[in-house]
Amino acid sequence: MPESILSILAVCGMMTLSQLSPGPDVFFVFRTSLAQGYKRGLAVALGINTGVFVQGIIICTLGSYVLDQSWSRWIIYAAAAWLLYLAWKIFPKPNRSAAGELSDQQTSRESIPHLLLQGFLCNIFNAKCYLFLAGLTAHALYTHASLSWYIPALLCSLFITNMLGWCLWSGLLQLPPVRTTYLSHIRIIDAFFSVVLAVFAVLLIVH
């Protein structure tokens, strides 16, 4: 098998594994899948994956130029603000019982277009995703970017592989034991997800 094809497979494999590492995207998809079901979890995943595709295009064209600019800090502040908004939205509200939270989750599900947009914004505002993707693809791009087909093939492969990965992980979260555990501890788990997102927001600001 040509080395160029192997490099694409290696990058896609690493991206799939990264879907299980802690991060805003992962927690957002997992929490939505648990709380609102498979289709809405995939809507968030598709929005996130679209963000990854856009990031890939930016990295393959502008590289690290944007992040090296003095005004790029405002992008990071915007990312932190967005994550804090998501954290506030998920956190269990005072004077609401677990039954009330569950009722809200089941009867007032967000629209799929809205979740698509939220997933896209969650990813596109995550500056560390740019750095991770740039680091992951740097060697492959340096070695094979001269091939006219390589960059389009890499971007399409990343998009398809990521989406298949999200389908798999979101599907596993629909298994009865997993969903039963979530529904039995909805306030505690939602509070955990909320705090994790808030921590990521703070880390963006202080680093």
N, C-alpha and C positions, 0 to 999 in steps of 0.2 A: 504494500500500500504506500502511495507517495507520502513523503514527509509533510507536505502541505495539508493533506487530508488528516493525517494523524494529529497535527497541531490543532486543527479545528475541533476534532473529537476530544482532545485533552482539555481545551478551553471550555467546551460545553460540559464536560464531566465535572470540572471544578465548579462551574456556575451552579450545576444541579446540587452538588454537595453543599454549596454555600447557602442554599435555601433552608437548610436545617440549622444554620448558625444564628445566634441571637442578633436581631436587628429590627428596626421599625417595620420594614416590609413584611418580614416573617411574622411578627406578632400581629400585624394588622390583618393579614390573610387568615392566619389561624383563628384569631378571635372572631372574625366575621363568619368564617365557616362554621364555627361552633355555635355562635349565637343566632345566625340568620340562615344557615343552610348552605348546601353545596353550590347552588347556582350563584348566590350572592358572594360567596367566597371566591368563586372563579371570576366574578365581575371585578372584584378588587385586584385579583391576580392579573387579569388582562390589562387593567389600567397600569399596574406596576410594570408589567412586561413591556407595555408600550413605552413607558418611561425608560426602561433599559435599552430599548431599540433606539430611542432618540439620543440617549447618552452615548451609545455605541457610535452613532453617526458623528456626534460632536467630537468624540475622542479620535475618531479616524480622520477628522478634518482639521479641527482647531487644536487638538491635543490638550496640553495643560495650560494653554495661553490664558484662558478665562480665569482659572483659579490663581494665576500669578498676578492678576491685576489688583490694584488697591481696593477697588469697589467690590471685589468678589466677597468681601467680608459681609456685605449686606445680603448676599444670597444665603450665607450661612445663618444670619439672623432670621431671615424669612423662613428657612427650613426649621429652625428651632421653634419659631412661633407656631408653625403649622403642626409640629409634633405636640406642642403643649395644648393646642386646640383639640387634637385627637385624644390626648390623655384626659382632658376635662370632659369631653363628650362620653368617653367610656366609663369614667369613674362613677360608681354607684352614688346616686343623689341622696342627700339627707331626707329622712322621713319617708323613704320608700322601702317597702318590704321586699324580700326576695321574690315573693309572688308577684308584686307589682313590676319589678324589673323584668321578670320572665314574661309577664303579659305584654309589656312594652316591646320586648324583643320579638314576640311571636305575632303580634297584631299590627305593629307599626314599623314594619320592615322598610328600609330605605329602598328607593328605586334603583334599579340596575344602572341606568345612566349616571346617577349621582355617585354610586359606588365606584363606577369606572373612573370618574373624574377624581374622586378622593384617592384612589389607588395611584393614578398617574401623578398627582401632585405630591403624594407621600414619597414617591420614588424620585421624581425629577428635582425635588428640593433637597435631596439627601446627597450632600457634597461627598461624603465618604464612599458612596456608590461609584462616583466618577473615578475616585482614586483607586478603588478596588478593581474596577473594570480596566482602567488604564494599566495598572500593574499586571493584571492577569493576561492582557493581550499584547503587552509591549514587545516581548520577544517574538511572538508570532507575526506581528505586524512588521517588525523590523526585518524579519527573515523573508517573508513571503508577500509583502504588500505590493511588490513590483508586478505580481501576477494580476492581470486585469480582472479576473473573476474572484480573487481571494476575498477582498473586503465584503462584497455583496454576499458571498457564500457564508462568511463568518457571521455577519449580522443576522441573516435569515436562520442559520443554524442555532444561534443563541436564542432567538425569539421562539423558535419551535421547541427547542429543548427545555427552555424555562417554562413554557406553557404546559408541556407534558409533565414536568416535575410538579408544578402547582396543582395540576389535576390529580396526580397521585397523592400528594400530601393532604389536599383538601378532602379527597375521598376517604382516606384513612380516618380523618376526624369525624366522619359520619358513622363509624362503627358504634353500635349500641352501647358498649361499655364506656367508650370515650364520651359520648353525648350524655349518657346518664350521669356520669361523674360531674360534667360541667353543669348540667341543670340542677344538680343537687347542691352545688357550691357556687352558684352564679355570681353572688356579690363578692366573694373572696377572690375568685379567679379574675373577674373584671377589674377589681381593684389592683390586682397584681399586674395585669396587662397595662393598666393606666399608669402605674408607677414606673414600669419599665420604659414606656414611651417618654415620660417626663424626664427620666434619667438620661436617655439618649439626647433629648433636647438640651439639657444642661451641659452634657459633654461636648456638644457641638459648639457651645458658646465659650467654654473655658479652655478648649484645646485649639 
